[in-house]
Amino acid sequence: MGEKKYRWHRIAGSKEELLLNSPNGICEIRIQEKNICITNYREGLYAFSAKCPHAGGYLSEGYVDIQGNIVCPVHRYKFNLANGRNVSGEGYYLKTYPVEIREDGIYVGIEASWLF
């Protein structure tokens, strides 16, 4: 199969604007009927599904550990921010989304659907 195609959505003008009102450094946004979380880790921005694939915990209420994993607030399952892999051994995967920082702001890519 070919390379994934994305539709890019501008979500903020800067990292500061994006994370301004998030006390734990994780904000939740809505793009194309999808709830997505964004966080900053080691100067990189990461986007991922807002709900844990295990029990549906709201990841915006979780935290990012020192290894760069998002930790679910319900059962403490951990997922790698870069690829969504579950690192605590249960075999779940968290949906991740590409993020680009451009001159005019921050963009998140949502896979383009050619079905409609």
N, C-alpha and C positions, 0 to 999 in steps of 0.2 A: 504494500500500500504506500501511497505517497505521503508527503509531508502534511501535517495538520494545517488547516487554514483557520485563522482566527478573525473575529470581528473585535476591533479594539474600542474600548470605552474609556473616555476620560473620566476619572473619579475624583481628582483633586488637583489643585495647583502646585502643591508641595507636600513633602512628608509631614511637615509640621502641621499644616492645615488638616491633613488626613487623620493624624493621631492626636489632635489637640484635646478632644474630649473623651479620651479612652484612658481611664486610670491604670489599667494593666497593660497598656500598649497594644491592645488588640481591638480593632474597630470592625463593626459589621455594616456592610452596605448591601444594597439590592441592585442587581443588574439583570435585565431580561428575565424577570420572574425567578431569579436565583439569589439566595442569601449567601453572601461570601464574606469571609473574614480576611482582614489585611493586618499584617504585623511587620515590624521592623526588627531585624536581627543582624547584628554585625554590619550595619550600614546597608543591608540589602532588604528590599521589600518582598514579602511573600504573601500570596493569596491562596486561600483554600476554602473548602466547603464549610459552611457555618455549623453544621451538625456532625457529631461523631458518628461514623458508620457502625459502631457497635451498638450503642443504646440511645442514640439521638441526643446526647448531651450538647448544650450550647457552648461551642468552643470559644465564643467571645467572653465566656465566664471562666475560661481556663487560664493557663499561663504558658510561657515559653521557658523551658529549662535551659541550663547552661550549655547543653550540647546542641541546642537549636531544634528541639522537638516541641511541638505543641502538645500540651498535656490536657486531656479531657477532665473537666471538673467532676464527672460522675464516678467513673471507675479508675481514673488515673492512667488510662491507656495513652501511649505516646506515639506520635507520628512525626516523621522527618518532614521538616518544612519544605525542603527542596523537591522531594519526590513522592511524598504522601505515604511512604511505607510505614507500617506499624513496627516499631522497634522494640516493643515489649513482648513479642512472640506470639500474638494471637492470630496473625494472618490477615487482619483487616487492612484496607487501603483507603486513604483519605484523598478525595479529589483535590487536585491542585490546579492553579491557573497561572499562566505567565504574566509577569508584571514588567512594564517598561517605564523608565523615567525619561521623559523627553523634555525639550526646552519649554514647551507650553503646559507641562503637567505630568501627572501620573496616569498610566493607562493599564487596564486589565484586559487580557484577551480571553474571549469566550469562543469555544469551537463553533465555527460556522456550520449551520445546518442547511443543507441544500434540498431538504425534503419539501420545503414549503416555498 
